[in-house]
């Protein structure tokens, strides 16, 4: 499935609907609401505001749709969901346009304001939903008739796996699952599931299996005797940006855990990987960019002061750049002001401590007030990091942590940050045990991610810097 092409179709349809809606509305408004144009119809086409609006208004709508996640998971859209989302976004967008562009118009009566709002809403909503309904219906038809589908992996090799496979394959209207193969949990010489699907390996290698086979959906269909492994399976899957579903038992159904997503689909529990609403993620990224630009430009004197301090304190480069592991386990180059002597990490990587002789005198001051971290605003600006998120670690230490707690993989679900809840609580970790102790706060942050939590962490970080309580 070509996701880029499909997103392009939706964007073009939204641009066209916004273009037509504003054009029709402009003619209506000038013919009925604007006193100046009532008897001068020929002048409408000479109005520069018409053409300015035909450029700016469609761009405005595309921006709103993108910020609210309208183009995410483009092949998983439902027509009913599309109706509700389009209705809500149209109300918000038309309200913004009304107060920004229309409120100061010359009108015959105030009743014209309400009429204009309603007409613009009706045009924008009806045209947008019409085009989207057509595109979504075409996709739904192609999915239901198995023309296109999602590469799917089953975790399980016995009765439950065979049962869910047969149920999905026998559906009158396909859910879109195109099964690639299965992985086992318990080792055996043979697996009953091999009669139906290709055996791809053990669940412990699932991350590599997902990448190699371009898996988009995983269905966990393990036996009751294998349930003790489900936490490890989820931990392995959390770092991957895929849809994860689990077959329910009768207790899940009675407790209301099973939510219907399709009349004809198999009853499955979908594990949500949406840590924040799309609009909050968009605002978080906007905040990251705005704050980074502000700190890089306005804070340039601080950068100059720090750079001079580093240069005078010891020989060597001003900056220290090292590979860290970021979102979805991808490595990136993180930048800091050098706070240690040159070649401090020759050989085996080492963590620093309060009495670390490798830290320069100026380096101790920088660490106390977090000045060594400020070059990371560049990492935030280019998208490798965020203002708030778990601190990124080196692969060497990640491997040690994973031996003790596989839950560390959960941290790779989000971008690493300049500051974090764990950083506020502990500062720099001096050993792997402290990293693990800090881990629980970072996991709590991930499970409670929101703009308000980010704001609190930023405030506490600023207080720590101003009070010089950094570790």
N, C-alpha and C positions, 0 to 999 in steps of 0.2 A: 504494500500500500504506500502510495506517494503522499505523505503527510504535508509536505511543502506545497504541492500542487493543490491539495484540498483546502489548505488554509488560504492560499491565493484566491481560490474560487469564492470563499466566504468574504474575504476582504474586498474583492472586486464587487460582489453583490451588495455589500454594505455601503461601499462608496457610491455605487449607482443609485441605491435607494435614497441615500442622504442627498445626493445631487438632485434627483427628481423631486423629492419631498420639499427641499428648500426652494427650488425653482417654481413649482406649483404654488407654494405658500406665498412666495414673494409677489407673484401676480395677483393672487387673491387679496393679500393685505393691501396692496397699492390700489386695487380697484374698489375695495369696500371700506377700508379703515382709514386710509391716508387722505386727508382733505385736499392736499395739493394735487394729487394725481387723479382725483375722481373724474374730471372731465378732460384729462390729457393722457389718454391711454398710450399714445405713440411714444411718450417720453419714458415709459417703463424700461424699454430696451436700451435706453441711453443712460440709465442710472448705474453708476459704477458700483454701488452697493450690491446690486444683483450679482455681478461677476465676482466681486470680492467674497460674497457669501458662498457662491458656488465652489470656491476654492477652500475657504477656511472651515465652513460648516462640515463638509465630509471628513476633513482631517480631524476635526474635533470629535466626531462620532467614532472614527476608527480608534482614536486614542482612548476614549471611554471604554469601548469594547475590549481593547487589549488590556487595559488596567484591571478590568473586572473578570478577565479570564475567558472571554467568549471564544477565543481561538485555541484554548487548551483542550486536549483529548478530543480532537475534532471528529474522530470516527465513533466516539461513544456518546454522541448527542442523541437525546430523545426528542420527539416532536412536542410532547407535553412540557418537558423541561425547557425547551427552546421558547415556548410560549410564555412561561412565567418569567424567564430571564430577560427576554426581549421587552416584555411589558414593564418590568421594574426599571431596567436601564433607560428605557424611553421616557418614563416619567421623570427620572432624575435629570437626564440630558435636556429635555424640553424645558424643564424648570430653570436650569442654568442659562440656556439660550434666551428664555423669556426675560429674565432679570438683567442679563448682560446686554441684550440687543434691542429688545422690544418695548421695555417699560417706559421709555421716554418718547415714544412715537406720538404724533399728533393724531388724535382720534375723535370721532363724532361724539361718542358716549363711552363711559367706563365699561359698559357691557361689551364693547368691542374688544377689550383686553381679554376677557374670558373666552370670547368667541375665537380670537386669534390663537390663544393657548390650545383650545380644543382642536381646532383645525390642524395646527402644526403637529400636535400629538397624534391625531388620527392619520395624517399623511405619513409621518415618520414610522409609526408603529406598523401600519398596514402594509406598506411597501417593504419594510425590513423583514417582517415576519413572513410575508409572501415568498420572497426570494429564499430566505433561510428554510422555510418549510419545504420548498421544492428540493433544495440541496440535501436536507436531512432525510427526506423521503426516498430520494435516489440512493443514498447511502444505506438506509434501512433495508431497502429492497435487495441491494447487492449483498448485504450481510446475511439476511434471512434466507437467501437463495444460494448461499455458499460461494458467491463469486469472489468475495474478499473476506478476510478473517484475521484473527490475531494469533500469532504463533504461541501455542500453549504447551506448558510442561506440567505433567502430573507428578506430585511427590507422593509416592506410595506404589506398592507392587503387588498388592493382594486383593482381597474381596472388595473392599471399599473403593479402591482405585478402578477396578474393573466395572463396578456398579455405576460410578459417576461417569465413566467413559461411555458406557453403553447408553446411559440416559441422555447424555448430551448429543451423542451421535444419532440417536433415533428421534430427535426433536423434529416436529413438523416445520417449525420456523427456527432456523439455526440461531444460536446466540453469538455466533462469530468465532467460535473456537476452532482453530486448525491445529490439531495435536501433532507435535513434533516427536515426542517421546516421553519417557518417564525416568525417574531416579528412585533408588531404593533407600530405605532407612536401615533395616536390618539386613545384614549380609546373608546370602544363601547361594547355593549352587545354581538354582534355577528360580525364575519368578513367573507366577501365573500371568502377569501382565504382559510378558513377552509375546504371548499369542496375539496381542492386539497392537502393541506399540513397540518402538525401538528402545532398547535399554541404553541409557546415556551415561550411567555411572551412579556414584553415591552422592547423597545430598550434601556431604561436606565439600564437594567440588561444584556446588550449584552456581556459584558466582561466575566461574569460568564457563560453565555449560550455558548459562543465560547469555553471556557475551558472544560466545561462538555461534550459537543457534539463533541469535536475535529474538530471544523470547520476550513477549509482551505481557503474558499472563501466566500465573502459576496457580494451580489448584492443589491444595493440600488434602490428600485423601488417604490418610494413614489409618492403621488399625488401632483399636483401644490399647493394645499392649505396647504401642509405639508412642503413646501420647506424652510420655516423659521427654521425648525428643523435640516436641513442638516448639519449645522456647528457643532451642538451638537453631531450628529451621528458620523461624521468624528472624532471628538475629542475622543469619546468613543472607536472608532476602532483603533486610531493611536497607542495605546500602545500594540496592538496585531500584531504579525508577520504573517499577512494573506494577501491574494490578495483581493483588494476592487475594485468593478466595479459599475458604475452608468449608468442607462438608460439615453440616451441623448434626448434632444428635437431638433426641427428643427434648432434652433439658434446654438446649439453646432455643428451640422453637417455642416451648412453653414460657421461657423468660423474655421472649420478644426480641431475641438477638438477630433473628432472620428477617430481613427486610426484602420485600419483593421488588425487583428491578425490571422484571419482564413477566408477562402472563404465561408465556410458554417456556420460560427458562427454568433450569434446575434450581432448587432452593439452596443457596450458598451464602455463607457469611463473607462479606467483602471487608477486608482489613483496610481501613482508610490510611493512605499515606499523605493526606493533606494536613500538614502540621499547622498551617495558618490559612485563613480564607485568602483567595486570590487577591482581593483588593488590598488586604493588609500586606501581603508579600510585595505588591507593587509599591505601596507607600514606603515600606521598609527599604526597598531598593532606591527609591527617590531620596529618602533621608540619607542613605549611605553616600549617594553621589553628591548631594548638596553639602553635607558635612565634610566630606573629603575635599571638595573644591575649596570650601571656606578655610579649612585648616591648612591646605597646601598654599593658598594665596595669602590670606590674612596672617597665617602663622609663620610666614617665611622668615621674619626676624628671629624667631625661636629656633628654626632650622639652622640659620647661620650661626647663632650663638652656640648651639649644640655641636655643630660641625667643627667650629674652632676649638671647643673644649676637648673633643675627641682627638683632634690633631695634635694639640699641645700636651695631652696627657700621656701619650705613648706613640711610638712609631707605628706606621701601618695605615691601611685604608680607613676612610671615614665610615663607610658602610660595611655591614656584614650581611651577606645573602646566603641563604641555605635552603635546601629542598625540604618542604613540608607536605603532608598529605591533606588534601582538602575534600570538597564535595564529591560524593560517590567514590571516594578513594583515589581521586586523581591527584598526582603530585603537582606542585607549583613552587615557584621561587619566592620565598618570603624575605623582606628587606627590613633591617634594623640598623640603628646606629651602633657601631662596634663598642661594646662595653668590656671586652676582654683583651688580653694581649694577643698579638699575632700568633697564629698556629696553636691556639689554645685547645683545639679539638683534633690534633693530629692523632691518627690511629682510631681507637674505639671511641664513639661518642660518649660524652659525659654530661651529667646534669650538674648545674651549679648549686652552691650552698651559700649561706651567709658569710662563712669564713673562707670562701674560695679564693685562693691566692692568684688565680688567673684574672680576676676582675680588677680593673684599674681603679684608681681613686675616684676619677671622674665617672667611671662606669657605675660605681656604687651609688653616687648621687643620681645618675640618670635612672637607674632601676628603681630608686626610692620614689621618684616623681614620674616614672613611666616615660621619660623622654626618649629612651632607647626604642620605644615602640612606635613613635610617630611617623617614621617612614612607611609604615604599613597602611597609612591612609592612601598611598599610591596603589597598594594591593586591593584596597576596598574600591577605589575608583575604577580599576580595570575589571573588577568582578571576581577576583580570586577569593576575597574575604568580605566580611560584613563588619559593621561597627560592633555588633553584639553576636556572639556565637562561641561555641567551645574553642579553646585554644588549640591551634594546629600542632601536631607532634611529628617527630621524625619516624620513619618506617622502622628503624632499629628498636625504638622504645615501644612502638605500637605492637610489634611482634611479641615483646615480653608481656605487655598488658593482656593481649589476647589469650596467652597461655593461662592466665589466672581468671580473666573475666571476658568471655566472648561478647558481652553486651557493649563493649567499646565500639563495635561496628555501628551502633546506633548513632554515634556522633557524626558519622559521615553522611547522614541524611540531610544535614544542613551545612551551609558555608561556615568555615571557622571565623572567629571574630578577633578584633583587637582586645576586647574585654569580654568577660563572661561571668556568670554566677559563680562558677568554681574559682575563677581568677580573683573575684572580689572577696571570696571566703578565705582562699589559701595563698594567693599571690603565686610566685614561681614554685613549682614542685621540685623538691630536692632529691626524690627517689621515686621508683616505680610504685611503691606502696602509697605515697602521697598522690600520685597521679590517679590511682584507683580510688582513693578517698575522695578526690576532687570529682571523679567521674559521676558519682551519684547526683551531684548538684547540676552537672551539665545535662544528664538524662532528664532530671526534673524540669530543667529549662526547656528542653526539646518537647516534652509532653505538655508544657503549659505556655508554649510560644504565643506571644501577642505583642502588639505595639506598646501596651501599657507595661508589660514585664520588661521589654527592652528599655523603655524610658527610665524605669526604676534602677536597672543595672547601670545605665549611663550616669544617673545622678550619683549613685554610690561610688562609681569609679572616679567621677570628678571630685567628690569629697575626699577620697583617699589620696588623690594627686595633690589637692590643695593642702591637705593636712600632713603630707609627707609620710603616710603610713604604709606605703608600698613595701613589699617584701622582695 
